[in-house]
Amino acid sequence: MRVVQFFHRTVKDFVMKSSRLNEISRQYPSLLDEESYHRLLLADLTLGSLTYRLVYWNFFMVGRMGGYLFNRILPSTLLDGFRHVLDDGKGESDALGYRTDYGIFCGVEISIAEERFTGRMSFIHMAAFTGQAEYVLREVSQRPELLKGNGEMHLLFSAALGGHKNLATALIERGSSPTDPIKLSRRPNDTEGGGLHSIPLWLALAGYMVGRFLELSTPEISFDMLELFLDADGVDARNCAFLLKKDYEEPVSHFISLKGFIQDVEPENKERLLSLIDKGKPGSYIEGVRRFVSRLTAFYNPVEVLAPSGTGEFTLFHATAVSPRMQLADIVYGALKSGRYSFKLY
């Protein structure tokens, strides 16, 4: 009986182990780099119809920006090409719009635990999120109004959540400020009225970091970025705290201040962050937080204000390695609160 043995390799194995690939890469070193890949992608999109581009963007590209795609600095001329093909012909790509059967190139709205593809994509905000500094700075030099945001989105916030400190610094130097406002979007099933409709960028960044850490055990954003934001003129983070609950269906039961969070987590720049929060502030941060939280009772349903013990106070929470996961319910700043929120990223 004859025994037939099959030899099997995946296409990837065949290509990676082929000597011909090494020869080609030595002869044409730019053929296999990130820029060449994106040029081929741009060519594919350019040759496709508008329907093809819409489907490809909305199903395969929009959620991969900064990860699988646009994860290297690309030439501005190449980015100009992408901006052209990712335009639905209904005005500038960074104008706002609403999704109608994917008839637009969708953008990204993020909250602490999820992201949604909704609204019209803003190409320049996507470029800021992916760290395309040369392109972004060229655009803001031609359109300085971009530095202050449009209320719905802000280049500084997009760059910060993308982790691009150098770009964020450059935007601040040119006129953006962590005190600029950004609009809050409530979750679809959040029917609570009132609260803030927008908050300053530094507070949005701090709330996102605290919420990510307490809910998902990672702040995701570098504490160096938080330092950059807190160091800006006009930022006063003394009366800033976060109301927490154990589950979405439960009432608010705990609180933690921004200063308390930093003391608990102990990042490498802890002392610098604490000095920025404390600038010009005497006295105990815990007592200060308890005083301003107590002024918020008029904003809440009594069932949400009272801790389970019925003491009329929230319990101070400590963010340690063994502390239970908590959900961010509200950001409170002085006598104001925001509610759980999401932001348009790009």
C-alpha positions as CSV (number, residue, x, y, z in Angstrom):
1,M,0.0,0.0,0.0
2,R,1.3,3.4,-1.0
3,V,1.4,6.1,1.7
4,V,1.0,9.6,0.5
5,Q,2.4,12.4,2.7
6,F,1.1,15.9,2.2
7,F,3.3,18.9,2.7
8,H,1.3,21.9,3.8
9,R,2.3,25.5,4.5
10,T,0.2,28.6,4.8
11,V,0.6,31.4,2.3
12,K,2.2,33.5,5.0
13,D,4.7,30.8,5.8
14,F,5.5,30.3,2.2
15,V,6.1,34.1,1.6
16,M,8.0,34.7,4.8
17,K,10.3,31.7,4.3
18,S,10.9,32.3,0.6
19,S,14.4,33.5,-0.3
20,R,12.9,35.4,-3.2
21,L,11.2,37.7,-0.6
22,N,14.5,38.6,0.9
23,E,16.0,39.3,-2.5
24,I,13.1,41.6,-3.4
25,S,13.2,43.5,0.0
26,R,17.0,44.1,-0.5
27,Q,16.5,45.3,-4.0
28,Y,13.4,47.4,-3.3
29,P,13.6,48.3,0.4
30,S,10.6,50.6,0.3
31,L,8.3,48.0,-1.3
32,L,7.3,46.4,2.0
33,D,7.1,49.4,4.4
34,E,4.1,51.0,5.9
35,E,4.0,53.9,3.5
36,S,4.0,51.6,0.5
37,Y,1.1,49.6,2.0
38,H,-0.9,52.8,2.5
39,R,-0.2,54.0,-1.1
40,L,-1.6,50.7,-2.4
41,L,-4.6,51.1,-0.1
42,L,-5.1,54.7,-1.4
43,A,-4.9,53.4,-5.0
44,D,-7.5,50.7,-4.3
45,L,-9.9,53.3,-2.8
46,T,-9.3,55.7,-5.6
47,L,-10.2,53.2,-8.2
48,G,-13.3,52.0,-6.4
49,S,-16.7,53.6,-6.5
50,L,-18.1,55.8,-3.8
51,T,-20.2,52.9,-2.6
52,Y,-17.2,50.7,-2.4
53,R,-15.2,53.3,-0.4
54,L,-18.1,53.8,2.0
55,V,-18.5,50.1,2.7
56,Y,-14.7,49.6,3.0
57,W,-14.3,52.5,5.4
58,N,-17.3,51.8,7.6
59,F,-16.7,48.0,7.9
60,F,-13.0,47.6,7.7
61,M,-11.2,50.8,8.4
62,V,-12.9,53.1,10.8
63,G,-12.2,51.1,14.0
64,R,-8.6,50.3,13.0
65,M,-7.2,53.8,12.8
66,G,-4.1,54.2,14.9
67,G,-3.8,50.4,15.3
68,Y,-3.6,48.4,12.1
69,L,-3.9,51.5,9.9
70,F,-2.3,54.9,10.0
71,N,0.1,53.6,12.8
72,R,3.1,55.4,11.3
73,I,3.7,59.0,10.3
74,L,2.6,59.4,6.6
75,P,3.5,62.2,4.2
76,S,1.0,65.0,4.0
77,T,0.6,64.5,0.3
78,L,-0.5,60.9,0.9
79,L,-2.9,62.1,3.6
80,D,-4.3,64.6,1.2
81,G,-5.2,61.8,-1.1
82,F,-7.0,59.9,1.7
83,R,-8.9,62.9,2.6
84,H,-10.1,63.3,-1.0
85,V,-11.3,59.7,-1.4
86,L,-12.9,59.6,2.1
87,D,-15.2,62.5,1.3
88,D,-18.9,61.7,0.5
89,G,-19.3,64.8,-1.6
90,K,-21.7,66.4,1.0
91,G,-19.3,69.1,2.2
92,E,-16.0,69.0,4.0
93,S,-15.1,65.7,5.6
94,D,-14.8,67.3,9.0
95,A,-18.4,68.7,8.9
96,L,-20.8,66.9,11.2
97,G,-23.4,64.6,9.9
98,Y,-25.7,61.7,10.9
99,R,-25.5,58.0,9.8
100,T,-28.1,57.0,7.2
101,D,-27.5,53.4,6.0
102,Y,-23.8,54.1,5.9
103,G,-24.3,56.9,3.4
104,I,-21.5,58.8,5.1
105,F,-18.0,57.9,6.2
106,C,-18.7,57.3,9.9
107,G,-16.6,58.7,12.7
108,V,-16.0,57.3,16.2
109,E,-17.6,58.3,19.5
110,I,-16.0,56.9,22.6
111,S,-17.0,56.3,26.2
112,I,-15.1,54.6,29.0
113,A,-16.0,51.1,28.0
114,E,-17.1,51.2,24.4
115,E,-16.8,52.9,21.1
116,R,-19.6,53.6,18.6
117,F,-19.3,54.4,14.9
118,T,-21.6,57.3,14.3
119,G,-21.8,60.7,12.8
120,R,-19.7,62.0,9.9
121,M,-16.0,61.3,10.2
122,S,-13.7,64.3,10.6
123,F,-10.5,63.5,8.7
124,I,-8.3,66.1,10.5
125,H,-9.4,64.8,13.9
126,M,-8.7,61.3,12.8
127,A,-5.2,62.5,11.7
128,A,-4.7,64.0,15.2
129,F,-5.8,60.8,16.9
130,T,-3.3,58.8,14.8
131,G,-0.5,61.3,15.5
132,Q,-0.1,62.8,11.9
133,A,1.7,65.9,13.3
134,E,3.0,67.4,10.1
135,Y,-0.4,67.2,8.4
136,V,-2.4,68.5,11.4
137,L,0.0,71.4,12.1
138,R,-0.1,72.4,8.4
139,E,-3.9,72.4,8.5
140,V,-4.1,74.5,11.7
141,S,-1.6,77.0,10.2
142,Q,-4.1,77.5,7.3
143,R,-7.2,77.3,9.5
144,P,-6.3,78.6,13.0
145,E,-10.0,78.3,14.1
146,L,-9.4,74.5,14.3
147,L,-7.2,75.1,17.3
148,K,-10.2,75.9,19.5
149,G,-12.4,73.0,18.5
150,N,-15.9,73.1,17.1
151,G,-17.7,72.2,20.3
152,E,-18.3,68.6,19.2
153,M,-14.7,67.7,18.7
154,H,-11.3,69.1,19.5
155,L,-7.9,68.3,18.0
156,L,-6.1,68.5,21.3
157,F,-8.5,65.9,22.8
158,S,-8.1,63.6,19.8
159,A,-4.3,63.8,20.0
160,A,-4.3,63.2,23.7
161,L,-6.5,60.1,23.5
162,G,-4.3,58.8,20.7
163,G,-1.3,59.2,23.1
164,H,0.6,61.7,21.1
165,K,2.1,64.1,23.6
166,N,4.4,65.9,21.2
167,L,1.5,66.8,18.9
168,A,-0.7,67.8,21.9
169,T,2.2,70.1,23.1
170,A,2.5,71.7,19.7
171,L,-1.2,72.3,19.6
172,I,-1.1,74.0,23.0
173,E,1.8,76.1,21.9
174,R,-0.2,77.3,18.9
175,G,-3.3,78.3,20.8
176,S,-5.3,75.2,21.9
177,S,-6.0,75.0,25.6
178,P,-7.0,72.2,28.0
179,T,-9.6,74.6,29.3
180,D,-11.4,74.6,25.9
181,P,-14.8,73.0,26.1
182,I,-15.9,69.7,24.5
183,K,-19.5,68.6,24.2
184,L,-20.8,65.6,26.1
185,S,-23.0,63.0,24.5
186,R,-25.2,60.9,26.8
187,R,-25.5,57.2,26.4
188,P,-28.6,56.1,24.3
189,N,-30.3,54.6,27.3
190,D,-29.5,57.5,29.7
191,T,-32.7,59.4,30.3
192,E,-31.4,61.6,33.2
193,G,-31.8,65.3,32.4
194,G,-29.8,68.3,33.5
195,G,-26.1,68.3,34.2
196,L,-23.4,69.8,32.0
197,H,-23.6,69.8,28.3
198,S,-19.9,70.4,27.9
199,I,-16.8,70.3,30.1
200,P,-13.2,71.5,29.7
201,L,-10.8,69.1,28.0
202,W,-8.6,68.5,31.1
203,L,-11.7,67.4,33.0
204,A,-12.8,65.1,30.2
205,L,-9.3,63.6,30.0
206,A,-9.1,63.1,33.8
207,G,-12.6,61.5,33.9
208,Y,-11.7,59.2,31.1
209,M,-8.5,58.0,32.8
210,V,-10.1,57.5,36.2
211,G,-13.1,55.7,34.7
212,R,-10.9,53.4,32.6
213,F,-8.8,52.5,35.6
214,L,-11.6,51.8,38.0
215,E,-13.8,50.0,35.4
216,L,-11.2,48.2,33.3
217,S,-8.0,48.3,35.4
218,T,-6.1,50.5,33.0
219,P,-6.0,54.3,32.6
220,E,-4.9,53.7,28.9
221,I,-3.7,57.3,28.7
222,S,-0.2,58.2,30.0
223,F,0.0,60.2,33.2
224,D,2.5,62.4,31.4
225,M,-0.4,63.6,29.2
226,L,-2.5,64.4,32.3
227,E,0.5,66.4,33.6
228,L,0.6,68.3,30.4
229,F,-3.1,69.2,30.7
230,L,-3.0,70.1,34.4
231,D,0.0,72.3,33.9
232,A,-1.8,74.6,31.5
233,D,-2.9,78.1,32.4
234,G,-6.4,78.4,33.8
235,V,-6.7,74.7,34.9
236,D,-7.9,74.4,38.6
237,A,-8.3,70.7,39.5
238,R,-8.7,71.3,43.2
239,N,-12.5,70.7,43.4
240,C,-12.6,67.7,41.1
241,A,-14.1,64.4,42.1
242,F,-15.8,61.3,40.6
243,L,-18.9,59.7,41.9
244,L,-18.9,55.9,41.6
245,K,-21.3,53.0,41.8
246,K,-20.8,49.2,41.9
247,D,-23.1,48.5,38.9
248,Y,-25.0,50.4,36.3
249,E,-28.3,49.6,38.0
250,E,-27.2,50.6,41.5
251,P,-27.2,54.1,43.0
252,V,-24.1,56.2,43.6
253,S,-22.3,55.0,46.7
254,H,-18.7,56.1,46.6
255,F,-16.5,59.0,45.5
256,I,-12.8,59.6,44.8
257,S,-11.1,62.9,44.2
258,L,-8.6,63.3,41.4
259,K,-5.9,63.9,44.0
260,G,-6.9,60.8,45.9
261,F,-6.8,58.7,42.7
262,I,-3.3,59.9,42.0
263,Q,-2.2,59.2,45.6
264,D,-3.6,55.7,45.4
265,V,-2.3,54.7,41.9
266,E,1.1,56.3,42.4
267,P,2.3,57.0,38.8
268,E,5.9,57.9,38.3
269,N,5.1,61.6,38.1
270,K,2.9,61.4,41.2
271,E,4.6,64.3,43.0
272,R,4.4,66.6,40.0
273,L,0.7,65.8,39.5
274,L,-0.1,66.5,43.2
275,S,1.8,69.8,43.1
276,L,-0.2,70.9,40.0
277,I,-3.5,69.9,41.7
278,D,-2.6,71.6,45.0
279,K,-1.3,74.9,43.5
280,G,-2.8,77.7,45.7
281,K,-4.8,75.3,47.8
282,P,-4.5,75.1,51.6
283,G,-6.1,72.4,53.8
284,S,-7.3,68.8,53.5
285,Y,-8.4,67.5,50.1
286,I,-10.8,65.0,51.6
287,E,-12.7,67.6,53.7
288,G,-12.8,69.9,50.7
289,V,-14.3,67.2,48.5
290,R,-16.9,66.3,51.2
291,R,-17.9,69.9,51.4
292,F,-18.5,70.4,47.7
293,V,-20.1,67.0,47.2
294,S,-22.6,67.9,49.9
295,R,-23.6,70.9,47.8
296,L,-24.7,68.6,45.0
297,T,-27.8,67.1,46.7
298,A,-30.1,69.4,44.9
299,F,-29.0,67.9,41.6
300,Y,-29.8,64.3,42.4
301,N,-32.7,62.1,43.1
302,P,-32.5,61.3,46.9
303,V,-32.2,57.6,46.1
304,E,-29.0,58.4,44.2
305,V,-27.6,60.8,46.9
306,L,-27.8,58.5,49.9
307,A,-25.3,55.7,50.4
308,P,-26.8,52.3,51.2
309,S,-26.1,52.9,54.9
310,G,-28.5,55.9,54.8
311,T,-25.9,58.2,56.3
312,G,-26.4,60.9,53.6
313,E,-22.7,60.7,52.7
314,F,-20.7,58.9,50.0
315,T,-18.0,56.5,51.0
316,L,-14.5,57.4,50.1
317,F,-13.1,54.9,47.6
318,H,-9.4,53.9,47.4
319,A,-8.1,52.7,44.0
320,T,-5.8,49.9,45.0
321,A,-4.7,46.7,43.2
322,V,-7.3,44.7,45.2
323,S,-10.1,47.2,45.2
324,P,-13.3,46.1,43.4
325,R,-14.2,47.4,40.0
326,M,-16.4,50.4,40.0
327,Q,-18.3,52.4,37.4
328,L,-17.9,56.1,36.9
329,A,-21.4,57.6,37.5
330,D,-20.7,61.3,37.4
331,I,-17.9,63.9,37.3
332,V,-18.4,66.6,39.8
333,Y,-16.6,69.9,39.7
334,G,-17.5,72.5,42.3
335,A,-21.3,72.5,42.3
336,L,-21.6,71.0,38.8
337,K,-21.9,67.5,37.5
338,S,-21.7,65.9,34.1
339,G,-23.3,62.4,34.2
340,R,-21.9,59.4,32.4
341,Y,-20.9,60.5,28.9
342,S,-19.2,59.8,25.6
343,F,-17.2,62.1,23.3
344,K,-16.9,62.4,19.5
345,L,-13.3,61.4,18.8
346,Y,-13.1,61.9,15.0
